[in-house]
Amino acid sequence: MSFLLSHDLMSALVGLEGRYIYIKRIRGKEDEIAFEVDASMDLVLQEFTHRLVPLCKSYLLIDQFVESRSLFKNGLVNHAFAAGLRALLLDYKAMVAQLEHQFRLGRLSIQGLWFYCQPVMPSMQALTIVVQKASANNFLGSSVLNLLQSQAKAMAGDNAVRSLLEKMTECASNAYLGILERWVYEGVIEDPYGEFFIAENKSLHKESLTEDYDAKYWRQRYSLKEGIPSFLENISGIILTTGKYLNVMRECGHNVQVPASENSKLTSFGSDHHYLECIKAAYEFAGNELLNLIKEKYDLMGKLRSIKHYLLLDQGDFLVHFMDIAREELMKKLDDIAVEKLQSLLDLALRTTAAAADPCHEDLTCCVERSTLRKGFGSLNDLEVTVSGTDDDLEEPTTITGLETFSLSYKVQWPLSIVISKRALTKYQLIFRFLFHCKHVDRQLSGAWQLHQGVRVLKIQGTAISRSSLLCRSMLKFIHSLLHYLTFEVLEPNWHVMYNRLQAARSIDEVIQHHDLFLGKCLTECLLLSPVLLKKVDRLKSLCLQYAAATQWLISSSIDIADEGSRALEKRKGRGKLRGPSIALRAPKQNSAVMDSILKFERDFNSELQSLGPVLSRNSQAEPHLTHLAQWILGAGGNDH
């Protein structure tokens, strides 16, 4: 019986039944395997058999895992892991064959069999735990690698078992590192089974950057998935970014191959962390190459300067000409405006001013928004707009013209659209619309001031015209101070800070970050993210426009003008002084209505300006830029009379 039992044990060690040892499987439960020993056997022999049963069971479970995980659907990592296990089982079966040969020669007893099998059991049992967990959870890709690594760490006290698990991890990771290598060296995801921790959303295209406010392409075209291998977790962001940069260069038709060498092969992730150095080197190469490509070949800084010229009114001569020739069209209601006509007038203004020398001026287009500036902020979900106490701040005026809704746009091509995306361009447009309307107010007040200058030959001291002249000067001082603050206290300093940061940037993501920070600071410091302050400034501008519109009536109602003088005033308004005996002041009695109107404008303007002070003071501690604003504009309301 001892001989027959030994033969059965040899068979059981490689998953075969014998005369005294039976294998029972439970249907539907692959990992439920039981070995039964014939009860008629000697108790001592039964005891030896039960000691070896766990090893027999481990072999069967591992062999079963190898067969199932070699199927096509289980992915490259499982294929590689199964190949490593298969090689291990071959060594194991070779050991069993040698033991059987020694037994047949009569050189091996059952006790000797136990002696030789005992050292193998911990390794086989550790692998059994791994394959059972992997099977139960249907692990794929990085989940298998993480499981192997965690088991290896758990066996830190047993060097032999730990070394075996580390070897299996290395076998399983080879295929994964091949996917990783193509990504960080070529920017290509070759992942037929979806095992890689970076997902590609092929529905997002680079062209969407000029249309999608959320810029999903840059943030979501490639993204991290769950289940990152633990040995790559700390540098997963660098890995993602490296491939993204290489992809941009490939989309530009640029050579994206990272210089390869024998030392740069990602063949393993041993304790020397060589793989980390390779990945970081690839990241630095990709970052530098893309940054140089966008800065040099596509002239990022030149484009940003061009946008500054036009949308931040850095060079405004074209705008002055445009506002002159497009005044009639811009004063129409929204539905009556012909955008094509405005575009033609814009092209004419660009061609006939200094802007014609700028090769980028052809990228400039015009558009007319459907709502006022304050209302437009409601649809921009990424801006931290300070919420006011009421909804009145978003209330639309009854009549909106092109002067409140006109804007410029800019054609941005790939890959510059990564930096100057739809979101960035929208923020530029918000700043432009605010500046444009301030310029309009300034022009209207300047026209009113020139009308006053035209009647300076008269003795107007102490009259309604004198009072009106002082009010006009206060309003001009306010709008000039506001424009000075916006231009020289906000836009210019922030631009220079951004420019210097962009020069020192080491990656395209740093460029995007500094550019976005610049736009965010400009929006905040231009008051555009504070509805309360913006509403007060809008109210002041509205009073200035109402006053400028009434100036012609105020002056003509205060003086007597002969017919030919009326024609001269109409013809030359705003161009110089009116001279001649045909002009005379009206009688004081007839002048009272004019004086009442001027005093009302004056009260309303000074009241609004003075109410701005406490609001600026309350917020200046949290937002220091408001202190500069207060210094510039609060002196505008002082009475000079």
Solvent accessible surface area in square Angstrom, and as a share of the most:
residue,aa,sasa,rsa
1,M,104,0.46
2,S,59,0.38
3,F,121,0.50
4,L,65,0.33
5,L,0,0.00
6,S,1,0.01
7,H,80,0.36
8,D,6,0.03
9,L,1,0.01
10,M,7,0.03
11,S,18,0.11
12,A,1,0.00
13,L,0,0.00
14,V,38,0.22
15,G,13,0.13
16,L,107,0.53
17,E,100,0.45
18,G,25,0.24
19,R,160,0.58
20,Y,20,0.08
21,I,1,0.01
22,Y,82,0.31
23,I,25,0.13
24,K,109,0.46
25,R,137,0.50
26,I,98,0.50
27,R,237,0.86
28,G,80,0.77
29,K,118,0.50
30,E,125,0.56
31,D,53,0.27
32,E,76,0.34
33,I,7,0.03
34,A,50,0.38
35,F,18,0.08
36,E,78,0.35
37,V,21,0.12
38,D,34,0.18
39,A,90,0.70
40,S,84,0.54
41,M,6,0.03
42,D,75,0.39
43,L,141,0.70
44,V,93,0.53
45,L,29,0.14
46,Q,27,0.12
47,E,90,0.40
48,F,28,0.12
49,T,0,0.00
50,H,95,0.42
51,R,99,0.36
52,L,1,0.01
53,V,25,0.14
54,P,51,0.32
55,L,0,0.00
56,C,2,0.01
57,K,68,0.29
58,S,4,0.02
59,Y,11,0.04
60,L,15,0.08
61,L,7,0.03
62,I,0,0.00
63,D,42,0.22
64,Q,48,0.21
65,F,6,0.02
66,V,2,0.01
67,E,108,0.49
68,S,31,0.20
69,R,21,0.08
70,S,46,0.30
71,L,96,0.48
72,F,161,0.67
73,K,147,0.62
74,N,7,0.04
75,G,0,0.00
76,L,54,0.27
77,V,0,0.00
78,N,0,0.00
79,H,48,0.21
80,A,22,0.17
81,F,0,0.00
82,A,1,0.01
83,A,53,0.41
84,G,8,0.08
85,L,0,0.00
86,R,97,0.35
87,A,56,0.43
88,L,36,0.18
89,L,5,0.03
90,L,108,0.54
91,D,99,0.51
92,Y,10,0.04
93,K,78,0.33
94,A,52,0.40
95,M,45,0.20
96,V,5,0.03
97,A,58,0.45
98,Q,121,0.54
99,L,12,0.06
100,E,48,0.22
101,H,100,0.45
102,Q,62,0.28
103,F,31,0.13
104,R,145,0.53
105,L,88,0.44
106,G,66,0.63
107,R,174,0.63
108,L,16,0.08
109,S,59,0.38
110,I,11,0.06
111,Q,105,0.47
112,G,17,0.16
113,L,2,0.01
114,W,50,0.18
115,F,138,0.57
116,Y,113,0.43
117,C,0,0.00
118,Q,90,0.40
119,P,98,0.62
120,V,37,0.21
121,M,18,0.08
122,P,54,0.34
123,S,19,0.12
124,M,4,0.02
125,Q,71,0.31
126,A,4,0.03
127,L,0,0.00
128,T,14,0.08
129,I,77,0.39
130,V,0,0.00
131,V,3,0.02
132,Q,54,0.24
133,K,87,0.37
134,A,0,0.00
135,S,47,0.30
136,A,86,0.66
137,N,86,0.44
138,N,96,0.49
139,F,52,0.22
140,L,71,0.35
141,G,1,0.01
142,S,9,0.06
143,S,37,0.24
144,V,0,0.00
145,L,0,0.00
146,N,42,0.22
147,L,15,0.08
148,L,0,0.00
149,Q,33,0.15
150,S,57,0.37
151,Q,21,0.09
152,A,7,0.05
153,K,144,0.61
154,A,75,0.58
155,M,56,0.25
156,A,62,0.48
157,G,85,0.81
158,D,50,0.26
159,N,100,0.51
160,A,72,0.56
161,V,2,0.01
162,R,67,0.25
163,S,58,0.37
164,L,26,0.13
165,L,1,0.00
166,E,86,0.39
167,K,125,0.53
168,M,5,0.02
169,T,4,0.02
170,E,83,0.37
171,C,36,0.21
172,A,0,0.00
173,S,0,0.00
174,N,79,0.41
175,A,28,0.22
176,Y,0,0.00
177,L,1,0.00
178,G,38,0.37
179,I,6,0.03
180,L,0,0.00
181,E,35,0.16
182,R,83,0.30
183,W,0,0.00
184,V,0,0.00
185,Y,13,0.05
186,E,44,0.20
187,G,2,0.02
188,V,41,0.23
189,I,40,0.20
190,E,87,0.39
191,D,28,0.15
192,P,96,0.60
193,Y,50,0.19
194,G,46,0.44
195,E,11,0.05
196,F,0,0.00
197,F,2,0.01
198,I,3,0.02
199,A,33,0.26
200,E,58,0.26
201,N,60,0.31
202,K,141,0.60
203,S,85,0.55
204,L,29,0.14
205,H,105,0.47
206,K,50,0.21
207,E,104,0.47
208,S,28,0.18
209,L,1,0.01
210,T,60,0.35
211,E,132,0.59
212,D,31,0.16
213,Y,37,0.14
214,D,37,0.19
215,A,14,0.11
216,K,73,0.31
217,Y,13,0.05
218,W,23,0.08
219,R,117,0.43
220,Q,72,0.32
221,R,34,0.12
222,Y,16,0.06
223,S,42,0.27
224,L,70,0.35
225,K,71,0.30
226,E,170,0.76
227,G,36,0.35
228,I,32,0.16
229,P,0,0.00
230,S,48,0.31
231,F,25,0.10
232,L,0,0.00
233,E,100,0.45
234,N,152,0.78
235,I,12,0.06
236,S,9,0.06
237,G,39,0.38
238,I,51,0.26
239,I,0,0.00
240,L,27,0.13
241,T,24,0.14
242,T,0,0.00
243,G,0,0.00
244,K,24,0.10
245,Y,0,0.00
246,L,0,0.00
247,N,14,0.07
248,V,4,0.02
249,M,0,0.00
250,R,89,0.32
251,E,75,0.34
252,C,23,0.14
253,G,72,0.69
254,H,63,0.28
255,N,115,0.59
256,V,17,0.10
257,Q,87,0.39
258,V,9,0.05
259,P,92,0.58
260,A,69,0.53
261,S,63,0.40
262,E,149,0.67
263,N,114,0.59
264,S,18,0.12
265,K,87,0.37
266,L,5,0.02
267,T,90,0.52
268,S,42,0.27
269,F,30,0.12
270,G,35,0.34
271,S,106,0.68
272,D,104,0.54
273,H,95,0.43
274,H,66,0.29
275,Y,11,0.04
276,L,40,0.20
277,E,111,0.50
278,C,9,0.05
279,I,0,0.00
280,K,94,0.40
281,A,61,0.47
282,A,1,0.01
283,Y,60,0.23
284,E,109,0.49
285,F,53,0.22
286,A,0,0.00
287,G,3,0.03
288,N,77,0.39
289,E,54,0.24
290,L,0,0.00
291,L,12,0.06
292,N,83,0.42
293,L,13,0.07
294,I,0,0.00
295,K,39,0.16
296,E,133,0.60
297,K,130,0.55
298,Y,55,0.21
299,D,71,0.37
300,L,0,0.00
301,M,16,0.07
302,G,13,0.12
303,K,43,0.18
304,L,0,0.00
305,R,98,0.36
306,S,4,0.03
307,I,0,0.00
308,K,18,0.08
309,H,39,0.17
310,Y,5,0.02
311,L,0,0.00
312,L,8,0.04
313,L,20,0.10
314,D,58,0.30
315,Q,94,0.42
316,G,24,0.23
317,D,64,0.33
318,F,1,0.00
319,L,4,0.02
320,V,80,0.46
321,H,59,0.26
322,F,0,0.00
323,M,8,0.04
324,D,78,0.41
325,I,57,0.29
326,A,0,0.00
327,R,118,0.43
328,E,134,0.60
329,E,3,0.01
330,L,1,0.00
331,M,97,0.43
332,K,72,0.31
333,K,121,0.51
334,L,25,0.13
335,D,120,0.62
336,D,89,0.46
337,I,19,0.10
338,A,39,0.31
339,V,59,0.34
340,E,132,0.59
341,K,101,0.43
342,L,0,0.00
343,Q,43,0.19
344,S,69,0.45
345,L,30,0.15
346,L,1,0.00
347,D,48,0.25
348,L,71,0.35
349,A,0,0.00
350,L,2,0.01
351,R,141,0.52
352,T,83,0.48
353,T,29,0.17
354,A,71,0.55
355,A,8,0.06
356,A,47,0.37
357,A,93,0.72
358,D,29,0.15
359,P,117,0.73
360,C,23,0.14
361,H,27,0.12
362,E,131,0.59
363,D,34,0.18
364,L,3,0.02
365,T,34,0.20
366,C,10,0.06
367,C,37,0.22
368,V,24,0.14
369,E,56,0.25
370,R,155,0.56
371,S,28,0.18
372,T,17,0.10
373,L,21,0.10
374,R,42,0.15
375,K,92,0.39
376,G,16,0.16
377,F,10,0.04
378,G,60,0.58
379,S,92,0.59
380,L,23,0.12
381,N,121,0.62
382,D,49,0.25
383,L,21,0.10
384,E,158,0.71
385,V,43,0.25
386,T,83,0.48
387,V,135,0.77
388,S,22,0.14
389,G,82,0.79
390,T,84,0.49
391,D,125,0.65
392,D,75,0.39
393,D,10,0.05
394,L,74,0.37
395,E,117,0.53
396,E,57,0.26
397,P,63,0.40
398,T,147,0.86
399,T,72,0.42
400,I,26,0.13
401,T,25,0.14
402,G,0,0.00
403,L,17,0.09
404,E,50,0.22
405,T,0,0.00
406,F,1,0.01
407,S,0,0.00
408,L,1,0.00
409,S,25,0.16
410,Y,6,0.02
411,K,104,0.44
412,V,12,0.07
413,Q,127,0.56
414,W,40,0.14
415,P,0,0.00
416,L,7,0.04
417,S,2,0.01
418,I,6,0.03
419,V,2,0.01
420,I,1,0.01
421,S,12,0.08
422,K,72,0.31
423,R,53,0.19
424,A,2,0.01
425,L,18,0.09
426,T,20,0.12
427,K,15,0.06
428,Y,0,0.00
429,Q,20,0.09
430,L,9,0.05
431,I,0,0.00
432,F,0,0.00
433,R,15,0.05
434,F,2,0.01
435,L,4,0.02
436,F,1,0.00
437,H,26,0.11
438,C,0,0.00
439,K,71,0.30
440,H,20,0.09
441,V,0,0.00
442,D,25,0.13
443,R,70,0.25
444,Q,50,0.22
445,L,0,0.00
446,S,37,0.24
447,G,30,0.29
448,A,3,0.02
449,W,67,0.23
450,Q,81,0.36
451,L,17,0.08
452,H,2,0.01
453,Q,45,0.20
454,G,3,0.02
455,V,0,0.00
456,R,136,0.50
457,V,76,0.44
458,L,32,0.16
459,K,186,0.79
460,I,28,0.14
461,Q,172,0.76
462,G,70,0.68
463,T,31,0.18
464,A,1,0.01
465,I,2,0.01
466,S,23,0.15
467,R,72,0.26
468,S,1,0.01
469,S,21,0.13
470,L,33,0.17
471,L,3,0.02
472,C,0,0.00
473,R,112,0.41
474,S,9,0.06
475,M,0,0.00
476,L,16,0.08
477,K,104,0.44
478,F,0,0.00
479,I,0,0.00
480,H,92,0.41
481,S,11,0.07
482,L,0,0.00
483,L,19,0.10
484,H,62,0.28
485,Y,1,0.00
486,L,0,0.00
487,T,41,0.24
488,F,117,0.49
489,E,55,0.25
490,V,1,0.00
491,L,5,0.03
492,E,36,0.16
493,P,57,0.36
494,N,16,0.08
495,W,12,0.04
496,H,104,0.46
497,V,72,0.41
498,M,2,0.01
499,Y,62,0.23
500,N,96,0.49
501,R,100,0.37
502,L,0,0.00
503,Q,98,0.43
504,A,77,0.60
505,A,8,0.06
506,R,182,0.66
507,S,7,0.05
508,I,0,0.00
509,D,53,0.27
510,E,50,0.22
511,V,0,0.00
512,I,28,0.14
513,Q,114,0.51
514,H,37,0.17
515,H,0,0.00
516,D,53,0.28
517,L,84,0.42
518,F,6,0.02
519,L,0,0.00
520,G,25,0.24
521,K,87,0.37
522,C,0,0.00
523,L,0,0.00
524,T,45,0.26
525,E,22,0.10
526,C,1,0.00
527,L,1,0.00
528,L,2,0.01
529,L,18,0.09
530,S,21,0.14
531,P,15,0.10
532,V,57,0.33
533,L,4,0.02
534,L,1,0.01
535,K,75,0.32
536,K,45,0.19
537,V,0,0.00
538,D,37,0.19
539,R,96,0.35
540,L,0,0.00
541,K,4,0.02
542,S,39,0.25
543,L,3,0.02
544,C,0,0.00
545,L,37,0.19
546,Q,84,0.37
547,Y,0,0.00
548,A,13,0.10
549,A,82,0.64
550,A,25,0.19
551,T,0,0.00
552,Q,59,0.26
553,W,121,0.42
554,L,2,0.01
555,I,2,0.01
556,S,40,0.26
557,S,22,0.14
558,S,0,0.00
559,I,1,0.01
560,D,63,0.33
561,I,38,0.19
562,A,43,0.33
563,D,112,0.58
564,E,119,0.54
565,G,9,0.09
566,S,50,0.32
567,R,160,0.58
568,A,25,0.20
569,L,8,0.04
570,E,109,0.49
571,K,158,0.67
572,R,97,0.35
573,K,105,0.44
574,G,16,0.15
575,R,199,0.73
576,G,37,0.35
577,K,78,0.33
578,L,7,0.03
579,R,168,0.61
580,G,40,0.39
581,P,142,0.89
582,S,36,0.23
583,I,17,0.09
584,A,48,0.37
585,L,63,0.31
586,R,79,0.29
587,A,51,0.39
588,P,116,0.73
589,K,179,0.76
590,Q,109,0.48
591,N,17,0.09
592,S,62,0.40
593,A,59,0.46
594,V,3,0.02
595,M,51,0.23
596,D,89,0.46
597,S,33,0.21
598,I,1,0.00
599,L,49,0.25
600,K,114,0.48
601,F,32,0.13
602,E,11,0.05
603,R,146,0.53
604,D,37,0.19
605,F,0,0.00
606,N,19,0.10
607,S,68,0.44
608,E,39,0.17
609,L,3,0.01
610,Q,123,0.55
611,S,41,0.27
612,L,0,0.00
613,G,11,0.11
614,P,72,0.45
615,V,10,0.05
616,L,1,0.01
617,S,78,0.50
618,R,166,0.61
619,N,52,0.27
620,S,26,0.17
621,Q,175,0.78
622,A,89,0.69
623,E,55,0.25
624,P,90,0.57
625,H,21,0.09
626,L,1,0.01
627,T,59,0.34
628,H,85,0.38
629,L,0,0.00
630,A,23,0.18
631,Q,130,0.58
632,W,93,0.33
633,I,0,0.00
634,L,61,0.31
635,G,43,0.42
636,A,1,0.01
637,G,9,0.08
638,G,43,0.41
639,N,92,0.47
640,D,85,0.44
641,H,86,0.39
